Each structure stands twice: as C-alpha cells, then as structure tokens.
C-alpha cells in the first residue's frame, strides 16, 4: 500500500479495530475482577489483574483520543474554510483530507463554493451593468421604500433636484420638493389599483414629468415602495408654449386685416358704394365666403390654443336646454334651409335646465349640428335629442349623412384630423371642431362618444352633469344609471304611429319614430339609436317592408341581428313569426302592441327589481338570446353586440354596470377587448365577466388580466345572475369592481 493509500485509510476500519480492542480489554478486565472476588486466584494474581485493568483503561483512553482526533481534524478543516468564505475570502477551499469519506465531503463543499462564487460573480456583473445603465441614462430614477425614504437615486435625478446622491439617500422623498408625503402615499395607493398617468409639474425653472410604478410585496396586495422615472420636459413645454403663443399671435394679427376685408366686402355687397354688376357680386360673394371660412379657422385655432394653455374658464349658470338648442339651430337655419334638410328636436321636459357655461354649451351644440349639416346630403334628416339620466343630461345629434369609415373613428377627436374621402374633400373645415368640442365637454365634467355607419349616418352623444361640480359628490359624478328601454316605430300611417307611441310610452318606454319606411331606412335608424325593440308594420302591398326583408336587413347588421321585432302583418297565418319577437295581426290595437313590447323590453315586468344595464358581447345568436332572457327575467337591462369592436364602442357610449365578453368574437376577441376597457378611464371600474366554450382553461389568464370572473360554457344562468348581483353590490359598497 503506497503513502497516498495509507493517508486515505478508511475511517470505518479504524473505528472497527478500535471498538473491537476496547470490547476485548473491557471483557478481560471484568473477568479478572470476578475471579478475584471469588477468591479463586492468589494475591499476586489479584495484583496482576488490577494492573491489567489499569492498562486496559489507559489503552481505552488512548484509543478514544486517537479516534476523536481522527474525527475532529477533517471537520475543523471544513469549518475553517466555510468561516473564511463567510468573512469574504471567497478563494479559500478545503484541502485534501486523510479519510475517504471526509475527503469526499470536502470536495463537495469545494464544488458548492465554486458554484456560489460563479453565481455571485454573475450577480455582481449584472448589478454593475444595471448601475451603469441607471447612472448613464438621461431620465432621473428615484427608488422610494414603503416608509417614503429614498433608497436609490441616480445622478440625473440628483441634478434635477439640485442635490447629491449621498445627501438624498436615506432621507424622505418629500424633501425633494416634488411631492408631499400625503401625495406620495396617495399615488402609491392609486398605482396599486392600476396604471397612473405621468404627472407633470414645474419645479423652479424646470418642468418635470414623473411616471410612477409601485414595487409590490410578494403577495401583490401591498406596496413595498415605488420607482419614479423622471424626464426633464422643460424644452418640450417651452416649445408647446411657443407654439400656442405663435398661434395666438398669428391669429390675432390675422383677425385685424380679415375683419377689414370682410367688413368692406359686406359694405360693397350692401350697395354702400353704388350699384355693382352681377359678375362683381359673384366675385365679392366668393371673397365673403372665404373670409368667413378664414375667420372660423382663426377662431378655432384661438380656442384650441386657449384650451391647451388653460386660459379658458367656464362661467357656470343655469341654462335652459331648449333655449340653448334653439339658439344653436337658429344660427345654422340658413345652411339647413339651403341644403333642404329636415331638423327635428326631441328634448327632455324634466329637468328643463342644467348648470353650464351658456356660450360654451351653444358652441358644442353648434359644432355638432354644423358637422351634421355639412356631411348630410340634400333632403336628409338631423335630429337633436336630450335624455335625462341620474344627475346628468345626455345630448345626441344624429344625421342621415354619409357616415364615417370605421378606421377613422378612433382619430375623429384628434386635432387637425379630417376624414379623407371623396365626399368630404369639398367640405371646408380646420379639423379642430370635434377636438374643441371634446375638450369643452370634458371641462364641464362630461363625456363624449361617436357611432357611425357609412351610408347610414352618424350619432354624436355627450353627457353633461345637471349641477355644478361643487354640488356633486364623487359617487354622483361617476354613477352609471340604467335607462328605460327604447322602441323604434316603423309605420307609414301618422295616426297609427301616434297611437302606438302613446301606448308604448305608458309601458313605460322611450320611443323614436323612423323617418323612412323601407327596410333599409328602418335598419339605418336602428343603427343610430340601438333600440331595445323594433315595432314595424310589414305590408309590401302598401309600400311597407316585408317582414322577411326587414329581418334579413337586421341579420346583416352585426349590432342589430339580435334586436327583437314586433311585426304587424296583414295575415299572421302566412308568415313565420320572428325567432325573438312577436307577430300580431294587422288589426291589433295599440294596447296589444304595447303588451307585446312590454314582454320584450328589458325592464317591463311588474315588480321586477332594476339591477342595472349589462352589455353582452356574444356572436352566437342562440347563446346571446339565452343570456338576454335570463338577465332580463332577473331585472337587468341588456344591450347585445356580436363583435369585440362594437363592444368597446357601446361600452364607452352607454357605460354599462357590467360587461359579459365571449372569448372568440369577430374583429376583436376578449383578450383584446379586456385591456382596452380596463385602460379607458370611463370603463376601467366596470366589472367584466369572460365566458368561453372553446378555451375552458384560459380562466387564470383572464383573471390575471383584470377580469372579474370567468365562466365556462355551458353554465347555470342563476349562477351568472348571482355573480352579477354580487359584483354590483361590491361596487355600490365601494369595495371595487374587479373581484
């Protein structure tokens, strides 16, 4: 056996030899003592036995010490190395040990230390890289802990706040002078509920924009601090101020010569300098028309400049709704008559007035009615309506004009945006009217939405609070109220229309009369108004649509194919009843029509509790009709759409109390619709339930994405109703709407 083998002699064998020797010696000692006690041996033999016992004891002690030394030395070597590594001596390793088992232990410890060293080195490298990036970026970065103290600040942020890294770290973030302690706590609480818009503030000569993200705890329910990402937007703010100032100066400078041009043109046209020829009059009228267009453009530019710079303030007073509408219509009466348009108003009687800025409300209405006039062809219709909601008035301006392409709708309220189509190129305008209108509506605390269909028409709807902001609580300002169902009447007989309207309003329900009697005209009106029920006399013999033709047109419209129809036909025996509606004979009384309508309206049952409006987005007709029946039976108002894009538009327009989304829908699925609704300030608090029959395992994904619940088809209707009621109560109690 060589030296190395001897050094690695098995500790097991040493233990075996040592234990065996100790056992034999102890047995010999015991035997000697027993013999001595029995007097079977002489005195000399007894002395020898005692001496042997002493020798055995000494030998046992020596063997024990040797064994302990053999165990202690390898363990001490491992302990020394681990203690050294703990002190920071990361290059220390366990030497080769004499016993095989201890040597293997030592080498395993070395392998573990090598892996740990590599991990620490990689972590340090990543940390250095991150520190380099944080230190070198132009954006300021501030990390604040849960107590509101700064733990990290990069050089850019230190320069922005005119401090040093050492002075800032460990001190309260409020000492930077950008946010107070209360504001920091409030922002963190808000960011836990969802994304917070960047906050722009002036600090001395600088203008800073701060985007704040929350550092959530491991459970995700509480905050462990926040990260501020700051940008110096001083130059952008200066450029924006220069732009606004430039627009203001240029606009003011242009107004003076334009006023002179327009004034003298008017004087010449009025004959102040003598008679003029027809050709001269024609040329001067062109000058006058273009001067008016330039004045309107300059006024729009001044308005948008004032709005952006905050120089427009509202003078709130009591404004009679009818007076405001009448004055706006009167201002546009010449244009309406010139194009041969028909304009009707349907205004709510109570409340008769609202608290608003009179001039700005008239500006909003005038802009919308003027747009309707511009883009409606000769002999078209314009309707101005108002509707009372709880604490709000909803205004709508509808037309039978050329409509707006779907791809243009998302940009329609942008500054200087104009729809590029052949029918609009000859229509003047700056592209600022709707942008100004939207800003003025929002300054009043209202919201605005638009719906349109090319070739059918456009409806712009906006809401304004009936009282001033100082008179409203937060709950009143954001409540979403269910509305009475709307019924569209299609009939060529005026007396019949009036009788039906009286009976249906007594249900109660709101009524709108179709201005045309063809199937296409009726569907066009339905596209604009989204009725809960359509009542139509169907008789091709007297120039009215056939029932089959009307139903075919409705099925061709994604948003209307599930609208119930009450059809009045000459002979019910020869016509198949609508799948979701009612069929009445031509001699049906107004009361019979109203009863049929009452069975189909969302809130018609006597004694039924009103539980709010639910928007159901489902492309399967049978499934959608089943959900509608279940929800209506339990007191919910239901609006049906069959594609994701329509769901977004209708949600923004009607602000439902809950939304049900099918996973797979045309145009946009639930995975695309959900983040859009959650990112919109008006719809982000609305509970959303996702349903699916094709991807039942996707529930966790949608719940994590922000859905309130997930149902797998087929599901029990009572469970759906109970869940909607539960979500509604949580929302009313202020517990949030997400879960």
MOURRA-V979561 format. One record per backbone hydrogen bond with DSSP energy under -1.0 kcal/mol. NH is the residue of the N-H (numbers start at 1). CO is the residue of the C=O. E is the energy in kcal/mol with one decimal. If there is no record, write none. Layout:
NH,CO,E
NH,CO,E
//
This chain:
6,2,-2.3
7,3,-2.5
8,4,-1.5
9,6,-1.6
14,10,-1.4
15,11,-2.1
16,12,-2.3
17,13,-2.8
18,14,-2.6
19,15,-2.5
20,16,-2.2
21,17,-2.4
22,18,-2.1
23,19,-2.3
24,20,-2.2
25,21,-2.5
26,22,-2.4
27,23,-2.1
28,24,-2.3
29,25,-2.4
30,26,-2.2
31,27,-2.3
32,28,-2.3
33,29,-2.1
34,30,-2.0
35,31,-2.0
36,32,-2.3
37,33,-2.0
38,34,-1.3
39,36,-1.4
40,35,-1.8
46,42,-2.0
47,43,-2.6
48,44,-2.3
49,45,-2.3
50,46,-2.5
51,47,-2.7
52,48,-2.4
53,49,-2.3
54,50,-2.5
55,51,-2.4
56,52,-2.7
57,53,-2.5
58,54,-2.5
59,55,-2.9
60,56,-2.6
61,57,-2.5
62,58,-2.4
63,59,-2.5
64,60,-2.3
65,61,-2.5
66,62,-2.4
67,63,-2.4
68,64,-2.7
69,65,-2.5
70,66,-2.1
71,67,-1.6
72,68,-2.9
73,69,-2.0
75,71,-1.2
76,72,-2.8
77,73,-1.8
78,74,-2.1
79,75,-2.5
80,76,-2.5
81,77,-1.8
82,78,-2.4
83,79,-2.2
84,80,-2.1
85,81,-2.5
86,82,-2.0
87,83,-1.2
88,85,-1.4
89,84,-2.5
90,88,-2.0
92,89,-1.6
103,99,-2.6
104,100,-2.3
105,101,-2.0
106,102,-2.5
107,103,-2.2
108,104,-2.1
109,105,-2.2
110,106,-2.1
111,107,-2.3
112,108,-2.3
113,109,-2.4
114,110,-2.4
115,111,-2.3
116,112,-2.6
117,113,-2.4
118,114,-2.1
119,115,-2.3
120,116,-2.7
121,117,-2.4
122,118,-2.3
123,119,-2.7
124,120,-2.7
125,121,-2.2
126,122,-2.6
127,123,-2.6
128,124,-2.5
129,125,-2.6
130,126,-2.8
131,127,-2.7
132,128,-2.4
133,129,-2.5
134,130,-3.0
135,131,-2.5
136,132,-1.6
137,133,-1.7
140,230,-2.6
142,228,-2.1
143,152,-3.0
144,226,-3.1
145,149,-2.8
148,145,-2.0
150,171,-3.0
151,143,-3.0
152,143,-1.4
154,141,-1.9
158,154,-2.3
159,155,-2.4
160,156,-2.1
161,157,-2.1
163,158,-2.6
168,164,-2.0
169,165,-2.5
170,150,-3.4
171,168,-2.0
173,148,-3.1
175,172,-1.5
176,173,-1.6
177,174,-1.5
184,180,-2.3
185,181,-2.1
186,182,-2.4
187,183,-2.8
188,184,-2.1
189,185,-2.2
190,186,-2.4
191,187,-2.5
192,188,-1.4
199,210,-2.6
201,208,-2.7
203,206,-3.2
206,203,-2.0
208,201,-3.1
209,231,-2.6
210,199,-2.8
211,229,-2.6
213,227,-2.3
215,225,-2.6
217,222,-2.8
220,217,-1.2
224,215,-4.2
226,144,-2.6
227,213,-2.8
228,142,-3.2
229,211,-2.5
230,140,-3.3
231,209,-2.5
233,207,-2.2
233,231,-1.0
237,233,-2.9
238,234,-2.5
239,235,-2.8
240,236,-2.7
241,237,-2.6
242,238,-2.8
243,239,-2.7
244,240,-2.7
245,241,-2.9
246,242,-2.9
247,243,-2.9
248,244,-2.6
249,245,-3.0
250,246,-3.2
251,247,-2.6
252,248,-2.5
253,249,-2.9
254,250,-2.4
255,251,-1.8
256,252,-1.1
258,254,-2.2
259,255,-2.6
260,256,-1.8
261,257,-2.9
262,258,-3.1
263,259,-2.8
264,260,-2.7
265,261,-2.0
266,262,-2.4
267,263,-2.1
268,264,-2.3
269,265,-2.5
270,266,-1.8
271,268,-1.5
272,267,-2.4
274,271,-1.2
281,277,-2.5
282,278,-2.5
283,279,-2.3
284,280,-2.7
285,281,-2.5
286,282,-1.5
287,283,-2.0
288,284,-2.8
289,285,-2.6
290,286,-2.4
291,287,-2.1
292,288,-2.3
293,289,-1.9
294,290,-2.2
295,291,-2.6
296,292,-2.4
297,293,-2.3
298,294,-2.6
299,295,-2.6
300,296,-2.2
301,297,-2.4
302,298,-2.5
303,299,-2.4
304,300,-2.6
305,301,-1.9
306,302,-2.6
307,303,-2.7
308,304,-2.3
309,305,-1.9
311,306,-2.5
317,356,-2.3
319,354,-3.3
321,352,-2.4
324,320,-2.2
325,321,-2.3
326,322,-2.8
327,323,-2.5
328,324,-1.8
329,325,-2.6
330,326,-2.7
331,327,-1.8
336,332,-2.3
337,333,-2.7
338,334,-2.4
339,335,-1.7
341,336,-2.5
342,380,-2.7
344,382,-2.4
346,384,-2.8
354,319,-2.3
355,466,-1.3
356,317,-2.5
361,357,-2.7
362,358,-2.2
363,359,-2.0
364,360,-2.4
365,361,-2.5
366,362,-2.8
367,363,-2.5
368,364,-2.1
369,365,-2.7
370,366,-2.7
371,367,-2.1
372,368,-2.1
373,369,-2.3
374,370,-2.6
375,371,-2.1
379,339,-1.1
380,377,-1.6
382,342,-2.6
383,398,-2.7
384,344,-2.5
385,396,-2.8
386,346,-2.0
387,394,-2.2
389,392,-3.0
391,389,-1.1
393,464,-2.8
394,387,-3.2
395,462,-3.3
396,385,-2.2
397,460,-2.4
398,383,-2.9
399,458,-2.1
400,381,-1.5
402,375,-2.3
408,405,-1.6
411,408,-1.3
412,409,-1.3
414,411,-2.0
416,431,-1.1
417,414,-1.4
417,431,-1.0
421,419,-1.2
424,421,-2.0
427,424,-1.2
436,432,-2.8
437,433,-2.4
438,434,-2.7
439,435,-2.0
440,436,-2.5
441,437,-2.4
442,438,-2.4
443,439,-2.1
444,440,-1.2
445,442,-1.3
446,441,-2.5
449,461,-2.7
451,459,-2.5
453,457,-2.3
455,402,-2.3
456,453,-2.5
457,453,-2.1
459,451,-3.0
460,397,-2.1
461,449,-2.7
462,395,-2.6
463,447,-2.5
464,393,-2.3
466,391,-1.7
471,468,-1.4
477,473,-1.9
478,474,-1.3
487,510,-2.5
488,533,-2.3
489,512,-2.4
490,535,-3.0
497,493,-2.4
498,494,-2.3
499,495,-2.2
500,496,-2.8
501,497,-2.6
502,498,-2.4
503,499,-2.1
504,500,-2.8
505,501,-2.5
507,504,-1.9
510,485,-2.6
512,487,-2.4
514,489,-2.7
522,518,-2.5
523,519,-2.3
524,520,-2.3
525,521,-2.4
526,522,-2.2
527,523,-2.4
528,524,-1.3
529,525,-2.1
530,526,-2.9
532,486,-3.0
533,486,-1.5
534,564,-2.2
535,488,-3.3
536,566,-2.4
537,490,-2.3
538,568,-2.4
542,539,-1.5
543,540,-1.5
544,539,-2.2
550,546,-2.4
551,547,-2.8
552,548,-2.2
553,549,-2.2
554,550,-2.3
555,551,-2.6
556,552,-1.4
557,554,-1.3
560,557,-1.4
561,557,-1.4
563,560,-2.4
566,534,-3.3
567,582,-2.6
568,536,-2.5
569,584,-2.4
574,571,-1.0
582,565,-2.3
584,567,-3.0
586,569,-1.0
588,585,-2.0
593,589,-2.1
594,590,-2.5
595,591,-2.3
596,592,-2.1
597,593,-2.3
598,594,-2.6
599,595,-1.4
600,597,-1.3
601,597,-1.6
604,601,-1.0
608,605,-1.6
611,635,-2.5
614,637,-3.5
615,658,-2.5
616,639,-3.0
617,660,-3.1
618,641,-2.2
624,620,-2.7
625,621,-2.7
626,622,-2.3
627,623,-2.4
628,624,-2.5
629,625,-2.5
630,626,-2.4
631,627,-2.6
632,628,-3.0
633,629,-2.4
635,632,-1.9
636,631,-2.6
637,612,-2.7
639,614,-2.4
641,616,-2.4
644,666,-1.8
647,643,-1.6
648,644,-1.9
649,645,-2.2
650,646,-2.9
651,647,-2.3
652,648,-2.2
653,649,-1.9
654,650,-3.1
655,651,-1.8
657,613,-2.5
658,613,-1.1
659,687,-2.2
660,615,-2.9
661,689,-2.8
662,617,-1.9
663,691,-1.9
668,666,-2.8
670,663,-1.9
672,669,-1.2
673,669,-2.4
674,670,-2.8
677,673,-2.3
678,674,-2.3
679,675,-1.4
683,680,-1.1
684,680,-1.8
686,683,-1.4
689,659,-3.0
690,709,-2.3
691,661,-3.0
692,711,-1.9
698,695,-1.8
702,698,-1.9
703,699,-2.6
704,700,-2.5
705,701,-1.6
706,703,-1.1
707,702,-2.7
708,688,-2.9
709,688,-1.2
711,690,-2.6
713,692,-2.8
720,716,-1.6
721,717,-2.3
722,718,-2.7
723,719,-2.2
724,720,-2.2
725,721,-2.5
726,722,-2.4
727,723,-2.5
728,724,-2.3
729,725,-2.4
730,726,-2.3
731,727,-2.1
732,728,-2.3
733,729,-2.4
734,731,-1.1
735,730,-2.9
//
